[in-house]
Amino acid sequence: MPWPKLRNWFNHHATPALAPGAKPRAPALTAAMTVSAPSGHDALAWPPARLALNDVLWGDGFQFPGGELETLRLARPLGLSAASSLLVVGAGSGGPPCCVANHLGVWVTGFETDATLAAIGSERSIRTGLGRRAQIETWRPDSPEFGRSYYHHGLALEPLRDGNFESVPTAIAGALKPGGQLTLVETTADTPLDPQDCSVAGWARLDHRDPANLPSQAAVTRMLGRLGFEIRIVEDVSHRHIQQALFGWRQVVGGLEQLRPNARQAGPLVNEAELWLLQLRLFGAQKLRRIRWYAIGRAGG
């Protein structure tokens, strides 16, 4: 899809102005569009150019709208401190575990399925001086293992994206100490997505997803209940997710007004913009929803 059409769409749907003090990210965007990769990296889910663009959109080390602000919003209800430990499933390229450790003082172990993201995240933790306070490891969706009764609390960011619906929540529950609190965020589909739908097929292809692997809100709620969690909050955060996505793209679109990318530079940008156009269309039609659960595990006895 041509960039001008995507740019016009984001300009039309985004907020009319940037937030006070916010500026179009032209310098960072210029750097992102000059990132190159060795041969074969384009087959990866996260080639260097896409990672660089996501750093511009959502903040360094984040792969979702809202970045640091949203991560802290999700983590703060857990009551974290330097005396507690936190399991983060969905560490990405290090943004979530590093920002929680830095701002809240908690000891964090982040787990990420993508080895490329995990390696970058580990480097980020070392570079920012967090060291052991924010460690990042890889995990296998087909056989999840996060330890037994080790962490005080948990933050799970789309843990079911690649993992088994039964085994992943079970592994997360088993890794928490008795009475541990859990915040879980997941993209859900209340009715099965039609793989023949052009928007669904395009979104799934660009985001490297299996559209048949999205759970419903009710199924996740039942699963947490079966695992012994007392569910305190089930919140639809789709609207906030959409607004954060549009704000990020608004800044990028503003930056492009000062740039004239060539075809090679514009390629990753167009792909990512098309991905978000399709995803936001599915959210707008309520075929996708983003849900937050806050729950407390059973106490020891």
C-alpha positions, 0 to 999 in steps of 0.5 A: 500500500503506498505511503501517501495513502497510509500517511493520510489515514494516520493524519486523519485519525490521529489527534489534531495536535501533539501533546504539549512539549512533544516534538516530531521525532525527525532526528530519531526517524532519520537514524531509524531509516538509515539502519541496514541489515546483513543479508537474510535479516529481513526474514526475521520477525524483528529485523534491525530496521523494524526494531529501530522504527519501533524505538521511535514509535514507542520508546527505546526497547518497547514493541507496543504503544505507550511504551514506558508510560503504559508499562509503569501504569500496568506495574504500579498496582502490584506494589513493587519495591526493592524488597520484591522480585518481579517476573516479566513475561514478554520482555521484548528488547528490554524496555519493560523490565528495565523501566520497571527496575529503574523506576520502582527498584524491584528485582526483575527477570524478564523472559522473551521468546525471540532470541534477537529481542532477548539479546538486545534487552540484555545488552540494554540492561548492562548498558544502563547499569542495571546489571542483575536488577534486570535480567533477561532470558529466553523461553520456549512457548512449547515448554514454558518454564519460569521456576517454582514459587520464586517471584513475588509478583508477575507482569505478563505482556501478551504471553499467549501470543506464541504460547500454549493456552494451557501451559503458559498460564500454568507456568506463570502461576507456578512461578509466583509465591503464594499470594503473588499478584499478577497483571496480565495483558492480552490481545483477545478475539471474542469470536474466531477471526476469519482467515479469509478476511483481508484485514485479518490475513494482512495483519497476521502476515505482517505481525507474524501471528496465527489468527487462530491462536487468539483467546477470548476474554472469557477463556482467559478469565476461566483459566486464571480462575482454574489456576486459583487466582482471585480476579479483582479487575478485568478491564478493556483497555482497547481505547487507550491502546488505540489512542497511544498507537495513533499518538506514536504514529502522529509523531512519526508522520510529523517527522516525515514532513521534514524528510523525503525517504527513498524507496529502500528507507520507506519500505520498513516504514510502509510495512509497519504503518500498514500493519497498524492500519490493519490492526487498528481497523480490527480494533475499531470493528471490535474484532480485536480487543486488548484486555487487562487482568489484575489477579491475586494468587491463592495464599499458602496454607 
